[in-house]
Amino acid sequence: MLRLDCFLAGKGDSFMLSWNEEDPHRLLIDTGNQNTYRFLKSRVQDFGKHDSILVTHVDYDHVGGFFKWLKDKETAFNPASKVFMNTPELILAPSDSDLVGVEHGVKLEELLRSRGIQCISLYLKENNDNLINIQGLSLHILSPKEEVIKGLIAKWTANEIYQQYVYSRNQVDNKVAARDERLIEREHILSNQPIPHNWETDLLNASSIAFILEYKDFRLLFLGDANPLLIIEELDRKGYTKENQLEIDLFKVSHHGSKHNTTQDLLERIKCSKYLISTDGSGPYYHPSRETLILISTYGRISNDNPITIYSNYPLPLDKLLTAEEQNTLNLDFQVIQFLKFPEE
């Protein structure tokens, strides 16, 4: 059996996969913000050589809980656990952390090294099958490509992206923007679909580690905050098209359901009826976007008669996302969950 736990991570991501009941193994995918650690602590205190941590990218709502864990004297991080992360050299411990003084910073890479922890980098490599096996769990890497990582490091060093990171990390809910209460017409959304960001101008999210996860007969798609154009590029290279779809059991939607990260082209390459969105729906971003739900309901079906299940780790404000008629006619089943099992019990 494969179990997926979905932790309360605010606007961020944090999941744990557990498998092989006879000889248990775990993979923690992202750690949310610093507050998320209160949900993780009891689950990671016995992490060891059969367990791994994967941080998809170094955004504040994906890596914050890791900092909290590393400073927890009661739950020391076991260096025997594997850590997958592409750019630990970029991140400084937050100033409100007792790891560092207010006027100083310590890079995550240095902090990990002081604990005897070395990161394993995951990205698309030429002349490589881009496949990694973790205790019987297979990850087929879809993103990022090396060019994105190099671009992120270069621009971060130049301070451009780091300032965006600090700005995002310091945002206070509901103080930056208000949700637009007007629901854009469904037909307008379909005829004027949101345009994905160019990855060159969204390097932080484009650097997300995205992958197809396989365990026995089950296949899950985890996209982190990945850019859909880069995912489509790799799916195309693997031969997945509208006519030859990638069949999966669960689609973890990119970037908490942002309208810029899920496209018709991406959805039409995937054969799936179950989607997972991780977000508390709060400002300033108010994810998921109505546009994303409309695109999933239109292009993300196995068939018109097949219902779509949308899982979330928090209740979604459906009255602000779908009209009353759409809630009745689009054949969408919304479920708030703490975990999922494959196969279902």
Secondary structure, 3 states (H helix, E strand, C coil): CEEEEECCCCCCCCEEEEECCCCCEEEEECCCCHHHHHHHHHHHCCCCCCEEEECCCCCHHHHHHHHHHHCCCCCCCCCCCEEECCCHHHCECCCCCCCCCCCCCCEHHHHHHHCCCCEECCCECCCCCCEEEECCEEEEEEECEHHHHHHHHHHHHCCHHHHHHHHHHCCCCCCCCCCCCCCCCHHHHHHCCCCCCCHHHCHHHHCCCEEEEEECCEEEEECCCCCHHHHHHHHHHCCCCCCCCEECCEEECHHHHCCCCCCHHHHHCEECCEEEECCCCCCCCCCCCHHHHHHHHHHCCCCCCCCEEEEECCCCCHHHCCCHHHHHHCCEEEEECCEEEECCC
